[in-house]
Amino acid sequence: MRIRVASAFALAMAAVLAGTGWFLYARLDSHLKTALNAELRVRAQDLASLIKQPSSSLALEGSGGLVERGESYAELLNARGGVVSATSSLDNTPLLSPAEVRDALRRPRTADRSRVPGLDDPSRLLATPVSRDGGRLVLVVGVTSQDNVETLSAFRNELLIAGPLALLLASLAGYLLAGISLQQVESMRSRAAAISAATRGRRLPVPRTGDEIERLGETLNEMLDRLEAALDRERDFVADAGHELRTPLTLLRTELELALRYDASREELLEAIRSSAQEVDRLAQLADDLLVIARTDRGKLSLDVQQLVANDVLHSVVNRFQWRVGEGALLTDAAPDIIVRGDRMRLEQALANIVDNAFRHGGGRVRLNAVDTGETIELHVTDDGPGFPLDFADHAFERFARGRTGGAQRGAGLGLAIVKAIAEAHGGTANAANRAEGGADVWLELPKPEGDRSFAASDLTRSITGRGVTST
């Protein structure tokens, strides 16, 4: 990574240096041409004043030093392109074509020549219109551009030497800076390699640089906090599950040992078998609850979602408990046209857990009710008991949570955790609160079915068969 960062920095610096060098070279070339054009204009003005004098000549000996041998030249042409006067080096060779002469009679113009008679170096010339003895002539002045070429060449050579050196130094600086920056990342990596489940509380070193490295370290430490909290929850879950499994297993073993060790009567053996069967049922229920929670944690709690009549779901739960609690202890109240979308078996399982808790920890009558709030469907279970202990309602749906620790209480503390898991699998929530008039209220809040909600529940009820509600 250090090499990649340094390489990217070197490429960027190479592009910057190349662009800067090209810009400086172009600006120097432009400035040299501007200076050369200014020199030609000044020389043309001076020679224009000279040729207006009688018997004036552009020959080197008659130009007053305005034309330097081997570096500059001048020529006077008539309208037809013939040479009127010229410096001796030109040997009366016209520098402009007839078309160029006609163009120069209208306005001044510049041109570059690779060579002219008497000069082997490239040069630049300026042709300007002048008047002499009432006639129109063209004055051509030129100067070699070899000095400019040599200046540009020298500047280019300096760029070709200084540019790579600057690039090398910048690349080395980028490599060192990348190493300094990545040293903090390496420190975080080495610490992360040493962190495990056995090293609680260890976190990554966070440099106080105020940049992305600091924010990365803080984010990773927050992630470690969440992972450690999740690990603690899993450890507590395993410990609580082991504790809950140990109790029925211990009772089951005791019952079987007593039945085998002593000369028990037939009635005593039957009682031992019944007690053992109850503990086996408890173990089976606990195993099923743990399986549901495990599937929920892995996001694999499968649902057979259907359109259901809420009243039918509530009555099914009532029928399940009616033989245990007697007539009148469990009531249901729901509007006949409330429709809920969900898995019937799972919803009945959740409501059965709430009802079981209500009879075990509450008191009086237990009521099941369905409410359409407009945006959601709420399935309530209320009782007339003392309600939840102070501040327990906020933790009622946690795994192995118990509000009371009486000796008669034998629940595993997973019932409401299962309720929460089923509600969340349906895209809803589970809630608990104490009622103002006394007693507890636990309810599922489920999303309202989408689509046309105006049809009557009787239309759906007609699809009920002996197997339950079919999907519509």
N, C-alpha and C positions, 0 to 999 in steps of 0.2 A: 504493500500500500504506500509505503514511503517512496519507493521508486516511481510508482504511478503518479503520485502527487507531484514529485519533482519533475517528472517527464511532462506532465500537463503544464506545470509552471514554465518549463523551458520552452515548450511549443508556444505558449502565450507570449513569453518574452521575445522569442524569435520573430513572431508576427509583429509585435510592437516595434522592435528594433528595425525590422525590414521596412515597415511603413514609415517610421520616423526618418530612416536614412533616405528612402525615396523622396519623401516630402522635402527634406533639407537639400537634397541634390537638385530637385526641380526648382526650388526657390532660389538657389544659388545660380542656376542656369538662367532663370528669368531675370535676376538682378544683373548678371553680367551682360545679357542681351540689352537690357534697358540702358545700362551705362554705355554700351557700344553705340546704340542708337542715338543717345544724347551727344556722344562725341562726334558722330557723323553729322548731326544737325548743326552743331557749333562750327565744325569745319566747313560745311556747305555754306553757311551764312558768311563766313570770312572769305571764302573763295568767290562767292557771288559778288561781294563788294570789290574784290580784286579784278574780276574779269570785266567790270563796267568801265575800268580805266582804259584810255586809248593805248593801243599797242601792247596790251597786257597779254601774258602767255602763262599756260599751266606747266610749262617746262620746269624742271626741278630748280634750275637756277633763277627762274623768274617768279616763283610762287611765294617768295618771302618766307621760306621755311615752314609753310603750312603743310607741305607734303614731305614726309620722311622717306628716304630711299630704303627700299626693302620692306617697309611696313605699311605704307599707304600709297594711294594713287588718286588721280583726278582726271576727268575727261569732259570735254565740252562737245556736244553733238547738236547738229542742226535738226530741223523738223523732218528731214528725210532719212536721218540716221547716220549722216556723214560726220566724220571727225573734224571738228573745227580746231581744237587744240587739245593736247593731252600731255601727261607726264612722259618723259623719255622712255620709261620702262615699258609702256604699253605698246610702243612701236606703231602708233596710229591704228590700232585694232579696235573697232567699235565694241563696247561692252554690252550694248543693248540691241535687241532686234528692232526692226521698224515698228512692229506692233507694240513693243515695250516703250519705244520712244513716244508713240502717239498716246499711250496711257500716261506716261510721265508728264507730257505737256498739260494734261488736265489736273493732275494731283501728284504729290510726292509719293514715291513708292520705294520699298526696300526689297532686296533680294540677296540670296546667298549664292556664292560661287565656290566650287571646289578648287578652282585654280584660275588665275588670270595671267596674261603675258608678263613675264618678269617676276612673278611670285609663284612659288610652288606650294605655298600654304593656303588653306581655305580662307576665304575672306567674306566680308559683308559690305554691300554697297547701298548707297542712297542716291536716288535720282530725283532731282527737283527742277521745276521749270524756272527759268530766269529770262530777263529781257536784256538785249544788247543792241544798241543802235536801232531801236524800234522793232527789232525782230525777236521771235520766240525761240529760245534755245533750251537744251536740257543739260544741266550740270550733274555729272556723276562723280561722287566721291566715295572712296572705299578704303577699308583698313583691314588688315589681316586679323582673323579671329583665333589665331594660334595660341595667343596668350590665354584666351578664355578656355580653349580646349585643354591646355596644359593645367590650368587652374582646376577645371572640373575633373580631370584625370587624377590630379594629386588628391583632391578631396575624396574622390571615389576610392582611391587606394587606402586613404586613412579610414574611411568607413569600413572597408573590407577587413582591415586589421583590428580596429577598435571594436567593431560590432561583435565578431566572434568572442573576443576577450570579455566584453561586457556580458554576452550571453553565458559564457562559462562561469563568470563570477556570480551572475544572478542565479544560475542553475544550482551552483554550490550553496548559495545562501538559501534558496528554496528547499534544497535537500536537508540542510541543517535545521531550518525552521520547521519543516515537516516532521523531522525526527523529534524535535522538542515537543511539538504538539501531540504526536502519537505516543510519546513516552507516557503521557497521562492515560491514554487509552490502554497501553500495555500494562500500566499499574492496575487499572480497573480489571483487565482481563486476568492477570495473575491472581488477584483477590477473588474474582468470580470462580476461578478454577479450584480455589481452596474452600469455597462455601459448599456445605452439604447439609443434609438433615441433622447431622450430629453437631453442627456449629451454629447453634441458635444465636440470633442477634447480630451476627457479623454482616456488615454491609460494605458496599464498594466505596473507595475513597473518592470524594467529589472535589475537584479543584475549583476554587472560587475565582473563576475567570470571567463569569458573566456571559459565556458564549454557549455554542451548541454542545460542547463537551460537558459543561456543568449541567445543562438541562438533561442530557442523556444519562449522566450519573444519577441525578435525582429521580428520573423516570424509572431507571432500573432498580433503584433502592425501593421505590414505591411498589414495583412489581414483586420484589423479594418480600416486602411486608405482606402483600396479599397472598403470596404462595405460602409463607410461614403461617399466616392465619388459617389458610385452607388446610395445611398439614395438621395444625393443632385441632381443627374441627374433625378431621378424619381420625386422628388419634383418639380424641374424646369419643367419637362415634364407635370406634372399634372397642374401646374400653367399656362404654355403656352397653354395647351389644353383648360383649362377653359377660358383663355382670347380669344382664337380663336373661341370658341363656343359662347361666350357672344356677340361678334360683330354681326354675322348673326342673332342670336336670337333677339337682340335689334332692328335691322333693320326690321325683320319680324314682331315683335310686333308693331313697329311704323306704318308700312304700314297697318296692319290690323286695328289698332285703328283709323287711319286717314280715312280709308274706311268706318268704322262704325260710326264715330262721325259726319262727315260732309255729307251734301247732295251732294254727288259726282255724276257726270254724268256717263253714261255707259262706255265711253272711259276711264275716270279716274279710274273706278273700274277695268276695264280690265288691265290697266297699273299697278295698285296695285297688282292684281293677278299675272301678269307676274313678277313683282319685287319680290313678295313673293316666287314664284316658283323658281326663281334664287337663293334666299337665302336658300330655302329647298335643292336645288341641291348642293349648297356649303356645307350645313350641312351634307348631305349624303356622299359627297366626303370626307369630313374631317373625318367622322365616319369610312368610309372604310379604309382611310389611317391609322388612329389610330389602327384599327383592324389588319391591315397587320403588323404594327410595333410591336404590342403586341404579335402576333403569332411568329414573328421572334425572339423576346426576349425569348420566351418560347421554341424555337427550334421546333415549330409545323407548320411552313409554308410549306404546302404540295405542291409538284411539280408533274406535269404529264410530265415526261421527255421523249422527242422524238428526233429523228434525223430530223433536220429542214434545209431547204435551206435558207441561210441568206438573199438572195435577196427577197424571198417571204415574210419574216418577215418585211423587210424594206418597201416593197411596201404596205403591209397591213397597216402599220402606216401612210404612205403617204396618202392612200385613206381615212383614218379616218379624217385627217386634211384638205384635199383638198378643201372641200366645205366651210371651214371657212376662209382660207387664199387666195384662188384664185389660178389660174393657174400660174405656174412658180415660186411661192414663196417657194415651197418645192420640193427639188430634191433628187434623190437617185442614188447611184453609187456603185455597188458591182459586183465582178467577179461571173459568173454564176455557178461556181463549188465549192463555199465555203459552207461547211456544218458546222452547229453548233448544239450542243446537249443541249436541255433545254426544259423548259415549254413555249410553244408558247404564251399563254395568259399572263404569267408573264413577259416575255421578251418584248412583245408589250406594256404592261403597263409601264415598265421601260422606254422604248424608247419614249412613248407618254409623259411621265412626262418631259423628257429632251427636247423634241420638244416644249412642252407647255412653259417651261421656256425660251427656245430660242426665241420664238415669243413674250413672255411677256417682257423680259428684254434685249433681243439682238436687232438686226436690220438687214435689208437686207434679203438676201436669207438664207434659212436653208437647209443644206445638210446632208443626211444620207449616211453612207459609211461602208462597211465591209472589214476588212483587215485580211489576214492570215499571221501571223508573223512566222509561222513555229512551234511554241510551243503553241500559243494561238490564239483565234479568237477575234478580236476587232471590236465592233460595235460603230462607231463614229457618233456624231451629232455636226455639226459646224454651226456657224452663222457669219455674217459680222458686228456685233455690236461692242460696245466699250470694250467688254470683262469683266472679273471679276474685281471688285475693288481690290486695293492693299492688298495682304495677305489674301483675302477672299477665294481663291481657296482651301487653306488648310482646311477651315472650311465649305466648301459648302455643304458637305453631313451630317452635324450635324442637329439634329432635330430643327425645327423652326428657322433655320439660314436664314438670309436675307442679301443680299448684298447692297440693297438700301432701303430707307424708304420713298419713294415718296408717295404722297397721292393717286395716282392711283393704287398703288400696293395693291392687296387684297389677295395674296396667303398666305397660312398658314405656309409656310416654311417647308413642309413635303415632297415635291415632290422628291427632290434629296435624302432625307433620305430613301424614299421608293426604289429608284434606288439602293442605296447601299445595302439595305436589300435583294433585289432580286438577285443582283450580288453575294453576299456572300452565299445565299442559293444555288446558282449554283456552288459554289466552286471557284468563281472568285472575282474580285475587281471592284470598280467603281472609275474613275479618272476624274480630271478636270484640265484644264490649259488654259492659254491665248495663242493664236496663234501668231507667229512672224509677220505674215502679217495682223494681226488685227482680232478681234473676239474671241469667246470662243470655246473651244473644250471639250466636255464631252463624255466619252466613257465607255463602258463595256468591261472588259477583262475576257474572259471565257476560261476554259480549252478546248483544242482541243479534239474532239471525239477520243476515243481509237479504236484500231483494224485497219482494212484495210482502209486507207485514200485515196486510189488511184482511187476509183470508181467515176464516173462522177455524177454530180448533176442531170443530165437528168434521170438517173436510179431511183433516188428518186422522181423526179417530176412526173413520170408516176403513182406514188401511190397517187397523189393529187386528192381529190374528192371535191365535193361541201362542205364538212364539214371541209376541211383543209388538213394538212399533216398528214398522218397516221404513226404510229410507224413502224419502220423497224428494 
